[in-house]
Amino acid sequence: MTKTVKDVMTPNPYTVTPQTPLQEAIKLMAEKHISGLPVVNDQGLLVGVISETDLMWQETGVETPPYIMILDSVIYLQNPARYDKEIHKALGQTVGEVMSDKPITVKPDQPLREAAQLMHDKKIRRLPVIESAQGKVIGIITSGDIIRAMASS
């Protein structure tokens, strides 16, 4: 029998909202030893994901785009708009300002192999599991869950 996402996912994962203060999300991640959280709206629908990667901008900051100055004019050598999102993440105070807002998800009945392939292809460590009907978060599957499933086979 082929294992599905629901066979190995963690049901009812910890979640935060876009309005959650960033320090509160960081504290939750540290206390629960988790590397990312689904971000949901008031109806429990997925609107994003916040991960350790998103939080690294807080510590590292953003490098300014390369530029040259000619006669008191700044000429950017790369599109400065590309840096706007990075700057926003580095300065963000709420989860909504720092989260990744285009989360990749899986459905509970998808084969585990598909979830593993998706994580590998997208280089991500966790996937929110959503109900197909509304997009409500019902679980989360991590690379660790997949490894444990492989070990128990």
C-alpha positions in Angstrom: 0.0 0.0 0.0 1.3 3.5 -0.9 1.7 5.9 2.0 0.0 9.2 1.7 0.7 12.6 3.2 -2.0 12.1 5.9 -0.3 8.9 7.0 2.8 10.8 8.2 1.9 14.5 8.6 1.6 16.2 11.9 -2.1 17.1 12.3 -3.2 20.5 13.7 0.2 22.2 13.5 1.1 25.4 15.4 0.1 28.4 13.3 0.5 32.2 13.4 -1.4 35.0 11.8 0.0 37.9 9.6 -0.6 40.2 12.6 1.4 38.1 15.0 4.4 40.0 16.3 7.6 38.6 14.9 9.2 38.1 18.3 6.2 35.9 19.3 6.7 33.7 16.3 10.4 33.4 16.9 9.8 32.4 20.5 7.2 29.8 19.5 9.6 28.3 16.9 12.5 28.2 19.4 10.4 26.7 22.2 8.8 24.0 20.1 12.0 23.3 18.1 10.3 23.9 14.7 11.8 25.5 11.7 8.7 27.1 10.2 5.1 27.8 10.7 2.0 28.1 8.5 0.5 31.6 8.5 -3.3 31.6 8.5 -6.0 34.2 8.3 -8.9 34.5 10.8 -10.8 31.7 9.0 -7.8 29.3 9.3 -7.0 29.6 5.6 -3.4 29.5 4.6 -1.9 32.9 3.5 1.8 32.2 3.9 4.6 30.4 5.6 7.3 31.8 7.9 10.6 29.9 8.1 14.1 30.2 9.5 15.1 31.4 6.1 12.7 34.3 6.2 14.0 35.2 9.7 17.6 35.3 8.7 17.0 38.7 6.9 16.5 40.1 10.4 20.1 39.3 11.4 21.9 39.6 8.1 20.3 42.7 6.7 20.3 43.6 3.1 23.1 44.7 0.8 22.4 47.8 -1.2 22.2 47.2 -5.0 25.3 48.1 -6.9 25.4 51.7 -8.2 27.6 54.4 -9.6 27.4 58.1 -9.1 27.8 60.5 -11.9 27.4 64.3 -11.4 25.4 63.8 -8.1 23.1 61.3 -9.7 22.8 57.7 -8.5 22.6 55.1 -11.3 21.7 51.7 -10.2 23.4 48.8 -12.0 20.6 46.4 -11.0 16.9 47.0 -10.6 16.5 48.5 -7.0 12.9 47.3 -6.9 14.3 43.8 -6.6 15.6 44.8 -3.1 12.4 46.2 -1.8 11.1 42.9 -0.5 14.4 42.0 1.1 14.5 45.4 2.9 10.9 44.9 4.0 11.9 41.5 5.5 14.9 42.9 7.2 12.9 45.6 8.9 9.6 43.7 9.5 8.0 43.6 12.9 5.1 41.3 12.2 4.9 37.8 10.6 3.0 39.3 7.6 5.9 41.6 6.7 8.4 38.7 6.8 6.6 35.6 5.6 6.7 34.0 2.2 3.3 34.7 0.7 3.2 32.1 -2.0 3.3 28.8 0.0 3.6 25.5 -1.7 1.1 23.0 -0.3 0.0 19.4 -0.6 -3.3 17.6 -0.1 -3.7 14.9 2.6 -4.5 12.1 0.0 -1.4 12.8 -2.2 1.2 10.0 -2.3 4.1 10.6 0.1 6.5 10.2 -2.9 4.9 13.3 -4.5 5.4 15.4 -1.4 9.0 14.2 -1.1 9.7 15.1 -4.8 8.1 18.5 -4.3 10.3 19.3 -1.3 13.4 18.1 -3.2 12.6 20.1 -6.3 11.7 23.3 -4.5 14.4 22.9 -1.8 12.0 23.4 1.1 11.8 21.5 4.4 8.1 21.7 5.1 4.7 21.7 3.3 1.4 22.8 4.8 -1.3 20.2 4.2 -4.6 21.8 3.2 -8.1 20.5 2.7 -8.9 20.7 -0.9 -12.3 22.3 -0.3 -11.4 25.5 1.5 -7.6 25.7 1.8 -7.8 25.2 5.6 -4.6 24.0 7.1 -5.1 20.5 8.6 -1.5 19.5 9.0 2.2 19.9 8.1 4.7 17.5 6.6 8.4 18.0 7.0 11.4 16.3 5.6 11.9 14.7 9.0 8.4 13.1 8.8 9.4 11.6 5.4 12.7 10.3 6.8 10.9 8.7 9.8 8.3 7.1 7.4 11.2 5.7 5.3 12.8 4.2 8.5 9.6 2.5 9.6 9.1 0.8 6.2 
